[in-house]
Amino acid sequence: MKKTLLALGLSALSSSSFAITNGTTVDWQNNFDDYVSGNCTGLIVGGDKILTAAHCGITDDVIVTHDGSRLTFLSKVDHPDYSEIDNDYDVSILSVDKQPTQNIRFFANLNNPTATVGDAVHAYGFSGSLTELKRGEFVVDRISDISQYRTNHEAALGSTLTEPGDSGSAWFNSSDEVIGVTRGGNVFGDLFYSKDFILETINGWHYPTVRNGMGIQTIKVQSLHVNNALNSANVDGDVTLIGGTCLSMPSIGIDAFQTCTYELDVQGTGLLWLSADEVININPVEEKEESTTLPVSTGGSSGGSLGFLSLFGLAFLGRLRKAQK
């Protein structure tokens, strides 16, 4: 099936300089297949949702997966309290067709405060590049405070900065757990204030949709359910469910943002069903399909987004430089 366009983007183009400045390039294709790029940066959750910033909006610009495929946009839900004036609750969740993701990142327990002053945090973003994902290191120097009408954390400005195109990127604590979403510059929304929105919009398991490997395989999943989640897993194919903490969860289930594991004995291909419509493909056989890809170019005002013409211009300049070498 040919994959078509998912659009993400600001209605206005930021004018700042173009990756996270002075960030470290990571292996998007092999280790961060839950990230999507384009005007903004997004994180795939539960295989068919994308966490990003509400201000990214929807235009005719492009967003692509780690293999260069374009996604089909199904729906977009902004936080109900999002304000374009002060950018509070700048969080949005997009629905897409189920995506193959093996390497996923989990949320922190958003029932608890997500950061304190002095905490080391990090974020990833594509900024001016459609293909180069970078990691930036930061330190929290101001935390959210609802009594002061502040729902964002702020990171100290240093040698690492977010740039245009980094908006919507998830922020992580030192345990590599999601705690926020880039609003712009050194400011990221505290997801503590968006936890109900996340649970109500997703209301399901967060899990890798693909696992490759033979023998004993342990798969970690996270509950993003409104109510307590119960184990109802079963398997098909050359896969045996032999253990894991999900099988010994309390009879009342596990709370939102808690994680548990399934342990499998894998002898071939198969399926691990978490529910009637949530399934993990074990050693799936790749199907040949027609895919729309973008040309590879190297290369988010602080965390704003880029219009399609700007992205096209960057690709053109990249080709020009190559021609001159």
JOQUIQUI-V369071 format. One record per residue. N is the residue number from 1. RES is the residue in three letters. D_LAST is the distance of its C-alpha to the last C-alpha in Angstrom with 1 decimal. Layout:
# JOQUIQUI-V369071
N;RES;D_LAST
N;RES;D_LAST
This chain:
# JOQUIQUI-V369071
1;MET;38.6
2;LYS;35.6
3;LYS;34.6
4;THR;34.3
5;LEU;33.4
6;LEU;34.6
7;ALA;34.0
8;LEU;33.8
9;GLY;33.0
10;LEU;34.4
11;SER;36.0
12;ALA;34.4
13;LEU;30.8
14;SER;30.4
15;SER;28.6
16;SER;27.6
17;SER;24.3
18;PHE;22.3
19;ALA;23.2
20;ILE;26.0
21;THR;24.9
22;ASN;24.7
23;GLY;25.8
24;THR;25.3
25;THR;23.4
26;VAL;25.8
27;ASP;25.8
28;TRP;26.6
29;GLN;26.8
30;ASN;29.2
31;ASN;31.1
32;PHE;31.1
33;ASP;31.9
34;ASP;34.4
35;TYR;31.8
36;VAL;30.6
37;SER;27.8
38;GLY;27.4
39;ASN;28.7
40;CYS;30.7
41;THR;31.0
42;GLY;33.9
43;LEU;35.8
44;ILE;37.6
45;VAL;41.3
46;GLY;43.7
47;GLY;41.3
48;ASP;41.9
49;LYS;41.6
50;ILE;38.8
51;LEU;39.5
52;THR;37.6
53;ALA;38.5
54;ALA;40.9
55;HIS;39.1
56;CYS;36.1
57;GLY;38.3
58;ILE;37.4
59;THR;35.3
60;ASP;33.2
61;ASP;30.2
62;VAL;29.0
63;ILE;29.5
64;VAL;28.5
65;THR;29.5
66;HIS;27.8
67;ASP;27.3
68;GLY;25.8
69;SER;29.2
70;ARG;30.6
71;LEU;34.2
72;THR;37.3
73;PHE;38.9
74;LEU;42.7
75;SER;44.0
76;LYS;43.3
77;VAL;45.9
78;ASP;45.6
79;HIS;47.8
80;PRO;51.0
81;ASP;51.1
82;TYR;47.5
83;SER;47.5
84;GLU;44.7
85;ILE;46.3
86;ASP;46.1
87;ASN;43.9
88;ASP;46.5
89;TYR;46.4
90;ASP;42.8
91;VAL;42.7
92;SER;42.3
93;ILE;42.6
94;LEU;41.1
95;SER;42.5
96;VAL;40.3
97;ASP;41.0
98;LYS;41.4
99;GLN;38.1
100;PRO;37.5
101;THR;37.1
102;GLN;37.7
103;ASN;36.6
104;ILE;38.4
105;ARG;39.4
106;PHE;43.0
107;PHE;44.7
108;ALA;46.7
109;ASN;50.4
110;LEU;50.2
111;ASN;53.9
112;ASN;53.4
113;PRO;51.6
114;THR;47.9
115;ALA;47.0
116;THR;48.6
117;VAL;47.3
118;GLY;45.2
119;ASP;44.1
120;ALA;40.6
121;VAL;38.8
122;HIS;35.3
123;ALA;33.4
124;TYR;30.4
125;GLY;28.2
126;PHE;25.1
127;SER;24.9
128;GLY;21.8
129;SER;20.5
130;LEU;22.2
131;THR;21.3
132;GLU;21.1
133;LEU;24.7
134;LYS;25.5
135;ARG;28.8
136;GLY;30.2
137;GLU;33.3
138;PHE;36.0
139;VAL;39.7
140;VAL;42.3
141;ASP;44.0
142;ARG;46.0
143;ILE;47.5
144;SER;48.8
145;ASP;52.4
146;ILE;54.1
147;SER;57.0
148;GLN;54.5
149;TYR;53.0
150;ARG;49.8
151;THR;48.3
152;ASN;45.0
153;HIS;43.9
154;GLU;41.7
155;ALA;39.3
156;ALA;38.9
157;LEU;35.9
158;GLY;33.7
159;SER;30.2
160;THR;29.7
161;LEU;29.9
162;THR;29.8
163;GLU;27.6
164;PRO;27.6
165;GLY;27.8
166;ASP;29.7
167;SER;33.0
168;GLY;35.2
169;SER;33.9
170;ALA;36.7
171;TRP;37.6
172;PHE;39.1
173;ASN;41.7
174;SER;41.5
175;SER;43.0
176;ASP;40.0
177;GLU;42.3
178;VAL;41.5
179;ILE;43.2
180;GLY;41.4
181;VAL;39.0
182;THR;36.4
183;ARG;37.8
184;GLY;35.4
185;GLY;34.3
186;ASN;36.4
187;VAL;39.1
188;PHE;39.8
189;GLY;42.8
190;ASP;45.4
191;LEU;46.1
192;PHE;49.6
193;TYR;50.5
194;SER;48.9
195;LYS;50.4
196;ASP;53.0
197;PHE;50.5
198;ILE;48.3
199;LEU;51.3
200;GLU;52.8
201;THR;49.7
202;ILE;48.6
203;ASN;52.1
204;GLY;51.0
205;TRP;49.4
206;HIS;45.9
207;TYR;44.7
208;PRO;42.0
209;THR;42.3
210;VAL;41.0
211;ARG;41.9
212;ASN;40.7
213;GLY;42.7
214;MET;45.9
215;GLY;49.0
216;ILE;50.0
217;GLN;47.6
218;THR;48.2
219;ILE;47.0
220;LYS;47.2
221;VAL;48.0
222;GLN;48.9
223;SER;51.5
224;LEU;50.5
225;HIS;53.9
226;VAL;56.2
227;ASN;59.1
228;ASN;59.4
229;ALA;57.5
230;LEU;59.5
231;ASN;58.4
232;SER;58.7
233;ALA;56.2
234;ASN;56.6
235;VAL;54.6
236;ASP;54.2
237;GLY;53.0
238;ASP;52.6
239;VAL;52.5
240;THR;55.4
241;LEU;55.8
242;ILE;57.3
243;GLY;57.1
244;GLY;55.2
245;THR;56.3
246;CYS;56.2
247;LEU;59.2
248;SER;61.2
249;MET;60.5
250;PRO;63.6
251;SER;65.7
252;ILE;64.7
253;GLY;61.0
254;ILE;58.2
255;ASP;57.2
256;ALA;54.1
257;PHE;51.0
258;GLN;52.7
259;THR;50.9
260;CYS;52.4
261;THR;51.4
262;TYR;52.2
263;GLU;52.4
264;LEU;51.9
265;ASP;52.5
266;VAL;49.9
267;GLN;50.5
268;GLY;48.3
269;THR;47.3
270;GLY;49.3
271;LEU;49.6
272;LEU;50.7
273;TRP;52.4
274;LEU;52.6
275;SER;54.4
276;ALA;55.0
277;ASP;51.5
278;GLU;49.5
279;VAL;48.4
280;ILE;46.1
281;ASN;44.7
282;ILE;45.1
283;ASN;42.8
284;PRO;42.1
285;VAL;41.2
286;GLU;38.0
287;GLU;38.5
288;LYS;36.0
289;GLU;35.5
290;GLU;33.4
291;SER;31.0
292;THR;28.9
293;THR;25.6
294;LEU;22.7
295;PRO;19.0
296;VAL;17.6
297;SER;15.6
298;THR;15.2
299;GLY;16.3
300;GLY;27.9
301;SER;31.1
302;SER;31.3
303;GLY;31.5
304;GLY;31.5
305;SER;29.9
306;LEU;27.2
307;GLY;27.9
308;PHE;26.3
309;LEU;24.6
310;SER;22.9
311;LEU;21.7
312;PHE;20.4
313;GLY;18.6
314;LEU;16.9
315;ALA;15.8
316;PHE;14.6
317;LEU;12.5
318;GLY;11.0
319;ARG;10.2
320;LEU;8.9
321;ARG;6.4
322;LYS;5.3
323;ALA;5.6
324;GLN;3.8
325;LYS;0.0
